[in-house]
Amino acid sequence: MRRDGQPVAIASRPAQALLAYLVLHPGACHRRKRLAGLLWPESDEASARGNLRLALWRINKTLGNACLRADRVLIAFDAHEACWIDVATLERTSAHASTDELLDSLRAFCLALLPAAGSCAPSEAITP
């Protein structure tokens, strides 16, 4: 994910997990209670909800308040043009792309996800 052309870095793993979940369901409203239980299943409800509030604060601190819609019950990711999301780009591309275009996109995502690997060739693992 990029915001205003810059990569987004959130140090907290729970906040990363929450953001990833919300980004994969843009515009969908999620109940706070369900998200807290999903991300902190071993915690009691009060602790899980406190952890959720902290994760939301970290996301808002990094992205600004424009990307999340939240009230006392529901939370949603509100995608807009200032945020570039790789998954959304791949979904849009896959709707009308050729096999070669999809493989090029997968190579780009592979390099972004596994930069330490140096070179990643999805075409070797994924054949049309």
C-alpha positions, 0 to 999 in steps of 0.5 A: 500500500502507498499513500501519496506515492510513499510506501506505508509502514506500520510497525505493529503487527496487529495493526498491519493485520487489521489494515490488511483485513480491512483493505481486502474488503474495501467499503465493507463495514465490520463489527468491532467486536468481531474484529477484536475476536478475530485478531485477539482470540485468546484475549478477553473481550475488554482486552481485545477491544482495547487492542483494537483501539490501539491498532486503529490509532496506529493506522490512523496515525500513519494513514491519517483519518481519511482512510478509515471510517469508524464509529462505536460499532463498525469499522470500514476501509474507505479506499480513495485515490490518495491510497494505492493498494496492490491487491486492488490494482491486481484485481482491476488488471486481472479483469481484462489482462492477457496472460503476459500482463498478469505474469508481469504483474505477479513478477512485480508483486513478487519482487515487492513482497520478497525483496531479499530474494533478489530475483523472483520468477513467477513465470517459472512456477506459474505457467499459462 
